[in-house]
């Protein structure tokens, strides 16, 4: 198809401009005129003898078969194929139009420098999740490379392109071959050894190619960065690649190990499937450790020397990662039974190789039974993580609690694996709304890590930071602020001012500074973090936008409501583009914009915005979700500001009744609705009823917050005002 202004194919797809070319044809930006949506149309050109009638008939059938397979794939991480067909002898696929940059382009934009670590991990998780889905469908990509992985917007979601295209290319005649060898050539930098040797290719070939992609985006160079094609192929076949951290020392140790596992020369040496890859990435990310311990770590307890420096305990007795995403309950039961039966067979006498009386393993411990116990406990730890990922936090707490006790018995209370389980237990307790227990657990982990790893080790600091977060949730903001300041100083000293973990700590500190009344410092800190994150991660990265949200909050605390409104609107617009219009974070920014509008006296605009938010929250979370009720509360407040007090009273009473059911009578939001009800009654001249509502609020706040709390004093002032009004009307 020639470059023309427009061309209509099949009376439906209007081609506008070529946006990509390759050996197999062209990609056009187009419009589906039947549905009025923008699409991409990939046109494939058969060559040479493929144009004979018989061969074309076979080719069309193969094309239809492969296109149907591609179109059947429905996953957020895979480019959608809408349609396929033939026009003037040219086969075409109609796909969603992706607005973004592929990984090859991102590396080029970055002058071939590696991507930020958190982006590498995020991309790895998203691609692994998409491959886990396609491999379950029996579909193998065969040509995974940076150019086939697209990042939507800055810091947005990731999509894999061109499923089935590699096989179609072979059918159409575009897969080139090395002269005289018969070796199929894909893209040499990303080909698996079995592809190079012409062997059987299955889903593990895609895992090898993904390993090559991750190696390149993490280090800036492919695993075999050579100019000669043959040298690249021989490297894939025969040479073990250099560790990623030899190129970039700050990379997380778990990521280095995982990518090298993906690059195993034989399929059996790689992770079994992409689901295992997802589990290992999640376990590494949630550990909070961005780097391995430094080359000369603080001295560990004597018992640790007996454990060696093998791979992290992340395998089951079968020697591979536990697939906790599949039948987690069955896995947990099996692991528990295995542990119960195994532990009873280990003698308690240290001389016989059993657990040490103090809980520290003996250096003379027998390798066989003890190794099995360690592996079983690692599998149970992973099962606990899986339960958490499934949202089954009660079960996760029960399982992780036993793992902590058993690991302490077998490995010692201060062993890194024991402390890792304690950290995850604290996280699960926090998610269950048990902050006091979570605080105790994180404190114990932080103290243990300080003894075993040193006070400035990243894992120690991660646990200390979690204690600060839980303290904030308990309303103990002054204590939280002190912990954040201590952790931040250590992170800046050991990691640098712009390390992702340092910036995360500074973000949390900015939030907490605002809660203790140090608003100018909160604003300055949040602004610095937002600027740093925009520079390192991109202006539209979710972390950048989260800090800009905090900037808006600080601006409001400074009374700069117009500036805060601008900030929140920009955050909401960016989040809508990156996360979607109905994403909770997008709606949260819009809610804050509504507060600003009300403060600026623009109640009509605020009420209209809150009506939209109520509809969106109801649609996505339900009519009695706390955030839906919060939006309805905002609507009622602004109806009152407009003088529409009958409507405001109706809204306040309905929200109060719902909050009583959902949150309970003493929840701060319920009391806020009672106060709003009382205010509306007062404006309607119903002072006796208003006084009764205010009394309920005062009594509850006195009981919960104490008589001298500012909110309690405000409630007593409201009561006094009502009494004065009643005396004036009597």
C-alpha positions as CSV (number, residue, x, y, z in Angstrom):
1,X,0.0,0.0,0.0
2,X,1.5,3.3,-1.0
3,X,1.7,6.3,1.3
4,X,-1.4,8.3,0.5
5,X,-3.4,10.9,2.4
6,X,-6.0,8.3,3.3
7,X,-7.2,5.0,2.0
8,X,-10.3,3.0,3.0
9,X,-10.0,-0.8,3.2
10,X,-13.0,-3.2,3.4
11,X,-15.2,-0.1,3.5
12,X,-14.4,0.3,7.2
13,X,-10.7,1.1,8.1
14,X,-9.4,4.5,7.0
15,X,-5.6,4.5,6.8
16,X,-4.0,7.8,7.6
17,X,-0.3,7.5,8.0
18,X,2.5,5.0,8.3
19,X,3.8,4.8,11.9
20,X,6.1,1.9,11.5
21,X,7.9,-0.2,8.9
22,X,9.7,-3.6,9.1
23,X,10.6,-6.5,7.0
24,X,7.1,-7.9,7.2
25,X,5.3,-4.8,6.1
26,X,3.9,-1.6,7.6
27,X,1.9,-0.3,10.5
28,X,-0.7,2.4,9.8
29,X,-2.5,4.8,12.1
30,X,-6.1,4.3,11.1
31,X,-9.7,4.9,12.1
32,X,-12.4,2.3,12.3
33,X,-15.2,4.3,10.8
34,X,-17.9,1.8,11.8
35,X,-17.1,2.3,15.5
36,X,-15.4,5.7,15.4
37,X,-12.3,4.6,17.2
38,X,-8.6,4.9,16.4
39,X,-6.8,1.7,15.6
40,X,-3.5,0.4,14.2
41,X,-3.5,-1.6,11.0
42,X,-0.6,-3.9,10.4
43,X,-0.3,-4.9,6.7
44,X,1.7,-8.1,5.9
45,X,3.1,-8.6,2.4
46,X,3.7,-12.2,1.0
47,X,6.7,-12.4,-1.2
48,X,8.1,-14.5,-4.0
49,X,6.6,-18.0,-4.6
50,X,4.1,-17.3,-1.8
51,X,2.1,-15.4,-4.4
52,X,1.1,-18.6,-6.3
53,X,-2.6,-19.3,-6.0
54,X,-2.0,-22.6,-4.2
55,X,0.4,-21.2,-1.7
56,X,-1.7,-18.1,-1.1
57,X,-4.7,-20.3,-0.2
58,X,-2.6,-22.2,2.4
59,X,-1.2,-18.9,3.6
60,X,-4.6,-17.4,4.1
61,X,-5.7,-20.3,6.2
62,X,-2.6,-20.2,8.3
63,X,-3.1,-16.4,8.7
64,X,-6.7,-16.8,9.8
65,X,-5.7,-19.5,12.3
66,X,-2.9,-17.4,13.9
67,X,-5.0,-14.2,13.8
68,X,-7.8,-16.0,15.6
69,X,-5.4,-17.1,18.3
70,X,-4.1,-13.6,18.7
71,X,-7.6,-12.1,18.8
72,X,-8.6,-14.6,21.5
73,X,-6.0,-13.3,23.9
74,X,-7.7,-10.9,26.4
75,X,-5.4,-9.5,29.0
76,X,-4.5,-6.0,30.1
77,X,-0.8,-6.7,29.2
78,X,-1.4,-7.8,25.6
79,X,-2.3,-5.7,22.6
80,X,-5.9,-6.3,21.6
81,X,-6.4,-7.7,18.1
82,X,-9.8,-6.4,16.9
83,X,-10.1,-7.8,13.4
84,X,-8.1,-9.4,10.5
85,X,-8.7,-9.8,6.8
86,X,-7.3,-9.4,3.3
87,X,-7.4,-6.4,0.9
88,X,-5.9,-6.4,-2.6
89,X,-3.8,-9.4,-1.8
90,X,-2.4,-7.8,1.4
91,X,-3.2,-9.5,4.7
92,X,-3.9,-7.2,7.6
93,X,-4.5,-7.2,11.3
94,X,-6.5,-4.5,13.1
95,X,-5.2,-3.8,16.6
96,X,-5.7,-1.3,19.4
97,X,-3.6,1.9,18.8
98,X,-1.0,2.2,21.6
99,X,0.0,5.6,22.6
100,X,3.4,5.1,24.2
101,X,7.0,4.2,23.6
102,X,8.5,0.7,23.2
103,X,11.4,-0.3,25.5
104,X,13.9,0.1,22.7
105,X,12.7,3.7,22.2
106,X,12.8,4.3,25.9
107,X,16.4,3.2,26.1
108,X,17.2,5.4,23.1
109,X,15.5,8.3,24.8
110,X,17.6,7.6,27.8
111,X,20.8,7.6,25.7
112,X,21.1,3.9,26.1
113,X,21.4,4.3,29.9
114,X,19.5,1.8,32.0
115,X,16.0,2.5,33.3
116,X,15.4,3.3,36.9
117,X,15.3,0.2,39.1
118,X,11.7,0.5,40.1
119,X,10.7,0.8,36.5
120,X,12.7,-2.4,35.6
121,X,10.9,-4.3,38.3
122,X,7.5,-2.9,37.4
123,X,8.0,-3.8,33.7
124,X,9.3,-7.3,34.7
125,X,6.2,-7.9,36.8
126,X,3.7,-6.7,34.1
127,X,5.3,-8.7,31.3
128,X,5.6,-11.8,33.5
129,X,1.9,-11.6,34.3
130,X,1.0,-11.3,30.6
131,X,3.2,-14.2,29.7
132,X,1.7,-16.3,32.5
133,X,-1.7,-15.8,30.9
134,X,-0.7,-16.5,27.3
135,X,1.3,-19.5,28.3
136,X,-1.7,-20.9,30.1
137,X,-3.5,-20.5,26.8
138,X,-0.8,-22.5,25.1
139,X,0.5,-19.5,23.1
140,X,4.2,-18.7,22.8
141,X,5.4,-15.4,21.5
142,X,8.7,-16.5,19.9
143,X,10.0,-13.0,19.3
144,X,10.0,-11.2,22.6
145,X,12.2,-8.1,22.4
146,X,12.3,-4.5,23.6
147,X,10.6,-3.3,20.4
148,X,7.6,-5.6,21.1
149,X,7.0,-4.3,24.6
150,X,5.3,-0.9,24.8
151,X,5.1,1.4,27.9
152,X,1.9,3.5,27.7
153,X,2.7,7.0,28.7
154,X,5.3,7.9,31.3
155,X,5.4,5.2,33.9
156,X,2.1,3.6,32.7
157,X,1.0,0.1,32.0
158,X,3.0,-2.3,29.7
159,X,1.7,-4.2,26.7
160,X,3.2,-7.0,24.6
161,X,2.7,-6.7,20.9
162,X,2.8,-9.0,17.9
163,X,1.7,-12.4,19.4
164,X,1.6,-14.8,16.5
165,X,3.5,-12.4,14.2
166,X,6.7,-14.4,14.4
167,X,5.0,-17.6,13.2
168,X,3.1,-15.6,10.5
169,X,6.4,-14.2,9.4
170,X,7.8,-17.7,8.9
171,X,4.7,-18.7,6.9
172,X,4.8,-15.6,4.7
173,X,8.5,-15.9,4.1
174,X,10.1,-13.2,6.2
175,X,12.1,-15.2,8.7
176,X,15.6,-15.0,7.3
177,X,18.1,-17.9,7.8
178,X,21.8,-17.9,8.1
179,X,23.4,-19.1,4.9
180,X,24.0,-22.8,4.7
181,X,23.0,-23.5,8.3
182,X,19.2,-23.8,8.5
183,X,19.2,-21.9,11.8
184,X,16.1,-19.8,12.2
185,X,16.9,-16.2,12.8
186,X,14.7,-14.1,15.0
187,X,16.3,-11.1,16.7
188,X,19.8,-12.4,17.6
189,X,20.2,-10.4,20.8
190,X,17.1,-12.0,22.3
191,X,17.0,-15.5,20.9
192,X,17.1,-18.6,23.2
193,X,19.7,-21.3,22.7
194,X,17.0,-23.7,21.5
195,X,15.8,-21.3,18.9
196,X,19.4,-20.9,17.7
197,X,19.9,-24.7,17.5
198,X,16.6,-25.3,15.7
199,X,15.3,-27.3,18.7
200,X,11.8,-27.5,20.1
201,X,10.6,-24.2,21.4
202,X,8.1,-23.9,24.2
203,X,7.1,-21.2,26.7
204,X,10.5,-21.3,28.4
205,X,12.0,-19.8,25.3
206,X,9.9,-16.7,26.0
207,X,11.3,-16.6,29.5
208,X,14.9,-16.6,28.1
209,X,14.0,-13.8,25.8
210,X,12.5,-11.9,28.7
211,X,15.7,-12.4,30.6
212,X,17.6,-10.8,27.7
213,X,15.2,-7.8,27.7
214,X,15.4,-7.3,31.5
215,X,19.2,-7.6,31.3
216,X,19.3,-4.8,28.8
217,X,16.9,-2.3,30.4
218,X,18.5,-2.9,33.8
219,X,22.1,-2.5,32.6
220,X,21.8,-0.5,29.3
221,X,23.4,-3.4,27.3
222,X,22.2,-6.8,26.1
223,X,23.7,-9.9,27.7
224,X,26.0,-10.4,24.7
225,X,26.8,-6.9,23.4
226,X,28.8,-7.8,20.3
227,X,28.8,-6.5,16.7
228,X,29.1,-9.9,15.0
229,X,25.9,-11.9,14.6
230,X,27.7,-15.2,14.9
231,X,29.5,-14.1,18.1
232,X,26.1,-13.2,19.6
233,X,24.6,-16.5,18.8
234,X,27.6,-18.4,20.2
235,X,27.3,-16.3,23.3
236,X,23.7,-17.3,23.8
237,X,24.6,-21.0,23.2
238,X,27.9,-21.3,25.2
239,X,28.7,-18.3,27.4
240,X,27.4,-17.5,30.9
241,X,26.6,-13.8,30.9
242,X,28.2,-11.4,33.4
243,X,26.0,-10.7,36.5
244,X,23.9,-7.6,36.1
245,X,25.5,-6.1,39.2
246,X,28.9,-6.1,37.5
247,X,27.4,-3.4,35.3
248,X,25.3,-1.7,37.9
249,X,26.0,-2.5,41.5
250,X,22.9,-0.8,42.9
251,X,20.6,-3.4,41.3
252,X,18.7,-5.6,43.8
253,X,20.4,-8.9,44.4
254,X,17.2,-10.8,43.9
255,X,16.7,-9.3,40.4
256,X,20.3,-10.1,39.4
257,X,19.8,-13.8,40.5
258,X,16.4,-14.1,38.8
259,X,17.6,-12.7,35.4
260,X,20.6,-15.1,35.4
261,X,18.1,-17.9,36.1
262,X,16.0,-16.8,33.1
263,X,19.2,-17.0,31.0
264,X,20.0,-20.6,31.8
265,X,21.2,-22.4,28.7
266,X,18.7,-25.2,28.9
267,X,14.9,-24.8,29.4
268,X,15.0,-27.0,32.5
269,X,17.4,-24.6,34.2
270,X,15.0,-21.7,34.0
271,X,11.9,-21.0,36.1
272,X,9.2,-23.5,35.3
273,X,6.8,-20.9,34.1
274,X,6.0,-17.2,34.1
275,X,3.8,-17.6,37.2
276,X,6.8,-18.7,39.2
277,X,8.6,-15.6,37.8
278,X,5.7,-13.4,39.1
279,X,5.9,-15.0,42.6
280,X,9.7,-14.5,42.8
281,X,9.5,-10.9,41.7
282,X,6.7,-10.1,44.2
283,X,8.7,-11.8,47.0
284,X,11.8,-9.9,46.1
285,X,10.0,-6.6,45.8
286,X,8.1,-6.9,49.1
287,X,11.2,-7.8,51.0
288,X,12.1,-4.1,50.9
289,X,15.7,-4.8,50.0
290,X,17.0,-3.0,46.9
291,X,20.5,-4.2,47.2
292,X,22.4,-7.2,48.6
293,X,24.4,-6.6,51.8
294,X,27.6,-4.6,51.1
295,X,30.9,-6.5,50.4
296,X,32.0,-6.1,54.0
297,X,28.8,-6.4,56.1
298,X,28.7,-6.1,59.8
299,X,29.7,-9.3,61.6
300,X,26.8,-11.8,61.8
301,X,26.2,-14.0,64.8
302,X,28.4,-17.1,64.9
303,X,25.7,-19.5,64.1
304,X,25.2,-17.8,60.7
305,X,28.5,-19.0,59.4
306,X,27.2,-22.5,59.3
307,X,24.5,-21.6,56.8
308,X,26.7,-20.9,53.9
309,X,26.0,-18.3,51.1
310,X,23.8,-20.3,48.8
311,X,20.7,-19.0,47.0
312,X,18.0,-17.4,49.1
313,X,15.6,-19.8,50.6
314,X,12.9,-19.5,48.0
315,X,12.2,-23.1,47.0
316,X,10.0,-25.9,48.1
317,X,11.1,-29.5,48.7
318,X,10.5,-30.0,45.0
319,X,13.3,-27.5,44.4
320,X,11.3,-24.8,42.7
321,X,9.2,-21.8,43.7
322,X,5.8,-22.7,45.1
323,X,2.9,-21.7,42.8
324,X,0.9,-20.0,45.5
325,X,-1.4,-18.4,43.0
326,X,-2.7,-21.9,42.2
327,X,-4.6,-23.7,44.9
328,X,-3.0,-21.8,47.8
329,X,-5.0,-23.6,50.4
330,X,-3.9,-27.0,49.3
331,X,-0.3,-25.9,49.2
332,X,-0.5,-24.5,52.7
333,X,-2.0,-27.7,54.0
334,X,0.6,-29.8,52.3
335,X,3.5,-27.7,53.6
336,X,2.1,-27.7,57.1
337,X,1.7,-31.5,57.1
338,X,5.2,-31.9,55.7
339,X,6.7,-29.7,58.4
340,X,4.8,-31.4,61.2
341,X,6.0,-34.8,60.2
342,X,9.5,-33.7,59.4
343,X,10.2,-31.7,62.5
344,X,9.3,-34.6,64.8
345,X,12.1,-36.7,63.2
346,X,14.9,-34.2,64.1
347,X,16.6,-35.0,67.4
348,X,16.7,-32.1,69.9
349,X,20.3,-33.0,71.1
350,X,22.7,-30.5,69.4
351,X,25.4,-33.2,69.4
352,X,23.1,-35.2,67.2
353,X,22.5,-32.4,64.7
354,X,19.2,-31.1,66.1
355,X,18.1,-27.6,67.0
356,X,20.3,-25.7,69.5
357,X,18.7,-25.3,72.9
358,X,18.8,-21.5,72.4
359,X,17.1,-21.7,69.0
360,X,20.4,-21.4,67.1
361,X,21.3,-24.2,64.7
362,X,24.3,-26.2,65.6
363,X,27.3,-25.9,63.2
364,X,27.3,-29.7,63.2
365,X,23.7,-30.0,62.2
366,X,23.0,-32.7,59.7
367,X,22.6,-31.3,56.2
368,X,19.8,-33.6,55.1
369,X,16.9,-33.2,57.6
370,X,17.8,-29.6,58.4
371,X,18.0,-28.6,54.7
372,X,14.6,-30.2,54.2
373,X,13.2,-28.2,57.1
374,X,14.6,-24.9,55.8
375,X,13.1,-25.6,52.4
376,X,9.7,-26.5,53.8
377,X,9.7,-23.3,55.9
378,X,10.7,-21.3,52.8
379,X,7.7,-22.8,50.9
380,X,5.3,-21.9,53.8
381,X,6.7,-18.4,53.9
382,X,5.9,-18.1,50.2
383,X,2.5,-19.5,50.7
384,X,1.9,-16.8,53.3
385,X,2.9,-14.2,50.7
386,X,0.5,-15.7,48.2
387,X,-2.4,-15.7,50.6
388,X,-1.7,-12.0,51.1
389,X,-1.7,-11.3,47.4
390,X,-5.1,-13.0,47.2
391,X,-6.4,-10.7,49.9
392,X,-6.8,-13.6,52.4
393,X,-5.1,-11.7,55.2
394,X,-6.5,-13.7,58.1
395,X,-5.1,-16.9,56.7
396,X,-1.8,-15.1,55.9
397,X,-1.5,-14.0,59.5
398,X,-2.2,-17.5,60.9
399,X,0.4,-19.1,58.6
400,X,3.1,-16.5,58.9
401,X,2.8,-16.5,62.7
402,X,3.7,-20.2,62.7
403,X,6.5,-19.7,60.2
404,X,8.1,-17.0,62.4
405,X,8.0,-19.3,65.4
406,X,9.3,-22.3,63.5
407,X,12.0,-20.4,61.7
408,X,13.2,-19.0,65.0
409,X,13.4,-22.5,66.4
410,X,15.3,-23.9,63.4
411,X,17.4,-20.9,62.2
412,X,17.4,-18.6,65.2
413,X,15.4,-15.5,66.1
414,X,17.8,-13.1,64.4
415,X,18.3,-15.1,61.2
416,X,17.4,-13.0,58.1
417,X,14.8,-15.5,57.0
418,X,13.1,-15.5,60.4
419,X,13.0,-11.7,60.4
420,X,11.7,-11.6,56.8
421,X,8.7,-13.7,57.9
422,X,8.2,-11.4,60.8
423,X,8.2,-8.4,58.5
424,X,5.6,-9.9,56.3
425,X,3.5,-10.8,59.4
426,X,3.6,-7.2,60.5
427,X,2.4,-6.1,57.0
428,X,-0.5,-8.6,57.1
429,X,-1.5,-7.5,60.6
430,X,-1.5,-3.9,59.5
431,X,-3.8,-4.8,56.5
432,X,-6.2,-6.5,59.0
433,X,-6.5,-3.3,61.0
434,X,-4.4,-4.6,64.0
435,X,-1.9,-1.7,64.2
436,X,-0.8,-2.2,67.8
437,X,0.3,-5.8,67.0
438,X,1.8,-4.7,63.7
439,X,3.8,-2.0,65.5
440,X,5.2,-4.6,68.0
441,X,6.1,-6.9,65.2
442,X,7.9,-4.3,63.1
443,X,9.7,-3.1,66.1
444,X,11.0,-6.6,66.9
445,X,12.1,-7.1,63.3
446,X,13.9,-3.7,63.2
447,X,15.8,-4.6,66.4
448,X,16.7,-8.0,65.2
449,X,17.9,-6.7,61.8
450,X,20.0,-4.1,63.6
451,X,21.7,-6.8,65.6
452,X,22.2,-9.2,62.6
453,X,22.7,-6.8,59.7
454,X,23.6,-3.5,61.2
455,X,21.5,-0.4,62.0
456,X,21.9,1.1,58.5
457,X,21.2,-2.0,56.4
458,X,18.4,-1.4,53.9
459,X,16.3,-4.2,55.5
460,X,16.7,-2.7,59.0
461,X,15.7,0.8,57.7
462,X,12.7,-0.7,55.9
463,X,11.4,-2.2,59.2
464,X,12.0,1.0,61.0
465,X,10.1,2.9,58.3
466,X,7.1,0.6,58.7
467,X,7.0,1.3,62.4
468,X,6.7,5.0,61.6
469,X,3.9,4.3,59.1
470,X,2.0,2.3,61.7
471,X,2.6,5.0,64.4
472,X,1.0,7.5,62.0
473,X,-2.0,5.3,61.5
474,X,-2.4,5.2,65.3
475,X,-2.4,9.0,65.4
476,X,1.0,9.1,67.1
477,X,2.3,11.5,64.5
478,X,5.0,13.2,66.6
479,X,6.6,9.8,67.2
480,X,6.3,8.8,63.6
481,X,8.0,12.1,62.6
482,X,11.0,11.4,64.8
483,X,11.4,7.8,63.3
484,X,11.1,9.1,59.7
485,X,13.7,11.7,60.4
486,X,16.1,9.2,61.8
487,X,15.5,6.7,58.9
488,X,15.9,9.5,56.3
489,X,19.2,10.5,57.7
490,X,20.5,6.9,57.5
491,X,19.1,6.5,53.9
492,X,20.7,9.7,52.7
493,X,24.0,8.6,54.3
494,X,24.0,5.1,52.9
495,X,22.0,5.2,49.7
496,X,22.0,8.8,48.5
497,X,19.4,11.6,48.4
498,X,17.7,10.4,45.3
499,X,17.5,6.6,45.8
500,X,13.9,5.4,45.5
501,X,13.7,4.3,49.1
502,X,15.1,7.6,50.3
503,X,12.5,9.5,48.3
504,X,9.8,7.3,49.7
505,X,10.9,8.0,53.2
506,X,11.0,11.8,52.5
507,X,7.5,11.6,51.0
508,X,6.2,9.9,54.2
509,X,8.0,12.5,56.3
510,X,6.4,15.3,54.3
511,X,2.9,13.8,55.0
512,X,3.7,13.5,58.7
513,X,5.1,17.0,59.1
514,X,1.8,18.3,57.9
515,X,0.0,16.3,60.6
516,X,2.1,17.7,63.4
517,X,1.5,21.3,62.2
518,X,4.9,21.9,60.5
519,X,3.1,22.8,57.3
520,X,5.8,25.0,55.7
521,X,8.3,22.2,56.1
522,X,5.8,19.7,54.8
523,X,5.3,21.8,51.7
524,X,9.0,22.3,51.1
525,X,9.8,18.6,51.6
526,X,6.9,17.4,49.3
527,X,7.9,19.9,46.6
528,X,11.5,18.7,46.6
529,X,10.4,15.0,46.5
530,X,7.9,15.7,43.6
531,X,10.6,17.4,41.6
532,X,13.1,14.6,42.2
533,X,10.6,11.9,41.3
534,X,9.6,13.8,38.1
535,X,13.2,14.0,37.1
536,X,14.0,10.3,37.9
537,X,10.7,8.5,37.2
538,X,8.8,10.9,34.9
539,X,6.2,13.5,35.5
540,X,3.3,11.0,35.2
541,X,4.7,8.2,37.3
542,X,2.3,7.2,40.0
543,X,4.9,7.9,42.7
544,X,5.4,11.4,41.3
545,X,1.7,12.0,41.3
546,X,1.3,10.7,44.8
547,X,3.8,13.3,46.0
548,X,2.2,16.1,44.0
549,X,-1.0,15.1,45.8
550,X,0.8,15.7,49.1
551,X,2.0,19.1,47.7
552,X,-1.7,20.0,47.2
553,X,-2.5,19.0,50.8
554,X,0.3,21.2,52.1
555,X,-0.8,24.1,50.0
556,X,-4.3,23.8,51.5
557,X,-2.8,23.7,55.0
558,X,-1.0,27.0,54.1
559,X,-4.4,28.5,53.0
560,X,-3.3,28.7,49.4
561,X,-6.5,27.1,48.1
562,X,-6.2,28.4,44.5
563,X,-2.7,26.9,44.2
564,X,-3.9,23.7,45.8
565,X,-6.8,23.5,43.3
566,X,-4.5,23.8,40.4
567,X,-2.2,21.1,41.8
568,X,-5.1,18.6,42.4
569,X,-6.6,19.2,39.0
570,X,-3.3,18.5,37.3
571,X,-2.8,15.4,39.4
572,X,-6.3,14.2,38.6
573,X,-5.9,14.8,34.9
574,X,-2.5,12.9,34.8
575,X,-3.9,10.0,36.9
576,X,-6.9,9.7,34.5
577,X,-4.5,9.3,31.6
578,X,-2.2,6.8,33.4
579,X,-4.5,4.9,35.7
580,X,-8.0,5.6,34.3
581,X,-10.8,8.0,35.0
582,X,-12.4,5.7,37.6
583,X,-9.2,4.7,39.4
584,X,-9.4,5.3,43.2
585,X,-6.4,7.6,43.1
586,X,-7.9,9.7,40.3
587,X,-11.1,10.1,42.2
588,X,-9.2,10.9,45.4
589,X,-7.5,13.9,43.6
590,X,-10.8,15.1,42.2
591,X,-12.3,14.9,45.7
592,X,-9.6,17.1,47.1
593,X,-10.2,19.5,44.2
594,X,-13.8,19.7,45.4
595,X,-12.7,20.7,48.9
596,X,-10.6,23.5,47.4
597,X,-13.6,24.7,45.3
598,X,-15.7,24.9,48.5
599,X,-13.0,26.8,50.4
600,X,-12.8,29.3,47.5
601,X,-16.5,29.9,47.7
602,X,-17.3,28.1,44.4
603,X,-19.9,25.9,46.0
604,X,-21.9,25.4,42.7
605,X,-18.9,23.9,41.0
606,X,-18.0,21.8,44.1
607,X,-21.5,20.4,44.3
608,X,-21.5,19.4,40.6
609,X,-18.1,17.8,41.0
610,X,-19.2,15.8,44.0
611,X,-22.3,14.6,42.2
612,X,-20.0,13.1,39.5
613,X,-17.8,11.6,42.2
614,X,-20.8,10.0,43.9
615,X,-21.8,8.4,40.6
616,X,-18.3,7.2,39.9
617,X,-17.7,5.8,43.4
618,X,-21.1,4.1,43.4
619,X,-20.3,2.5,40.1
620,X,-16.9,1.3,41.1
621,X,-17.2,0.5,44.8
622,X,-20.9,0.5,45.7
623,X,-23.3,2.9,47.4
624,X,-22.1,2.3,51.0
625,X,-18.3,2.2,50.4
626,X,-16.7,4.8,52.8
627,X,-15.4,6.8,49.9
628,X,-18.8,6.9,48.3
629,X,-20.2,8.2,51.5
630,X,-17.4,10.7,51.8
631,X,-18.3,12.1,48.4
632,X,-22.0,12.3,49.5
633,X,-20.9,14.2,52.6
634,X,-19.0,16.7,50.4
635,X,-22.1,17.1,48.3
636,X,-24.3,17.8,51.4
637,X,-21.8,20.4,52.7
638,X,-21.9,22.4,49.5
639,X,-25.6,22.2,49.2
640,X,-25.6,23.9,52.6
641,X,-23.2,26.5,51.3
642,X,-25.7,27.2,48.5
643,X,-28.5,27.8,51.1
644,X,-30.3,24.6,50.0
645,X,-30.7,23.4,53.6
646,X,-33.6,21.0,53.2
647,X,-31.6,19.1,50.6
648,X,-28.4,19.4,52.7
649,X,-30.3,17.9,55.8
650,X,-31.7,15.0,53.7
651,X,-28.2,14.2,52.4
652,X,-26.5,14.5,55.9
653,X,-29.1,12.2,57.5
654,X,-28.8,9.6,54.8
655,X,-25.0,9.6,55.0
656,X,-25.1,9.5,58.8
657,X,-27.4,6.4,58.7
658,X,-25.1,4.7,56.2
659,X,-22.0,5.5,58.2
660,X,-23.6,4.2,61.4
661,X,-24.2,0.8,59.6
662,X,-20.8,0.7,57.9
663,X,-18.4,2.4,60.3
664,X,-20.1,2.4,63.7
665,X,-21.4,5.2,65.9
666,X,-18.0,6.4,67.2
667,X,-16.1,6.6,63.9
668,X,-14.9,10.2,63.2
669,X,-16.7,10.2,59.8
670,X,-20.0,9.2,61.5
671,X,-19.6,12.0,64.0
672,X,-18.8,14.5,61.2
673,X,-22.1,13.5,59.6
674,X,-23.9,14.0,62.9
675,X,-22.4,17.5,63.2
676,X,-23.4,18.3,59.6
677,X,-27.0,17.2,60.4
678,X,-27.0,19.4,63.4
679,X,-25.7,22.4,61.4
680,X,-28.5,21.9,58.8
681,X,-31.1,21.7,61.5
682,X,-29.9,24.9,63.0
683,X,-30.0,26.8,59.7
684,X,-33.6,25.6,59.4
685,X,-34.4,27.0,62.9
686,X,-34.8,23.6,64.5
687,X,-32.5,24.4,67.4
688,X,-33.7,21.8,69.9
689,X,-33.1,19.0,67.4
690,X,-29.8,20.6,66.5
691,X,-28.7,20.7,70.2
692,X,-29.5,17.0,70.6
693,X,-27.3,16.0,67.7
694,X,-24.4,18.3,69.0
695,X,-24.7,16.7,72.4
696,X,-24.1,13.2,70.9
697,X,-21.0,14.5,69.1
698,X,-19.6,16.2,72.2
699,X,-20.2,13.1,74.4
700,X,-18.5,10.8,71.9
701,X,-15.5,13.1,71.3
702,X,-15.0,13.6,75.1
703,X,-15.0,9.9,75.6
704,X,-12.7,9.1,72.6
705,X,-10.4,12.1,72.4
706,X,-10.5,13.6,75.8
707,X,-12.0,16.9,77.1
708,X,-9.1,19.1,75.8
709,X,-8.8,17.8,72.3
710,X,-9.5,20.6,69.7
711,X,-12.4,18.6,68.2
712,X,-14.0,18.2,71.6
713,X,-13.7,21.9,72.3
714,X,-15.2,22.7,68.9
715,X,-18.2,20.4,69.7
716,X,-18.8,22.2,73.1
717,X,-18.7,25.5,71.2
718,X,-21.4,24.2,68.9
719,X,-23.5,23.2,71.9
720,X,-23.1,26.7,73.4
721,X,-24.2,28.3,70.2
722,X,-27.4,26.2,70.0
723,X,-28.3,27.0,73.6
724,X,-27.8,30.7,72.9
725,X,-30.1,30.4,69.9
726,X,-32.7,28.6,72.0
727,X,-32.7,31.2,74.7
728,X,-33.0,33.9,72.0
729,X,-36.1,32.3,70.6
730,X,-37.8,31.5,73.9
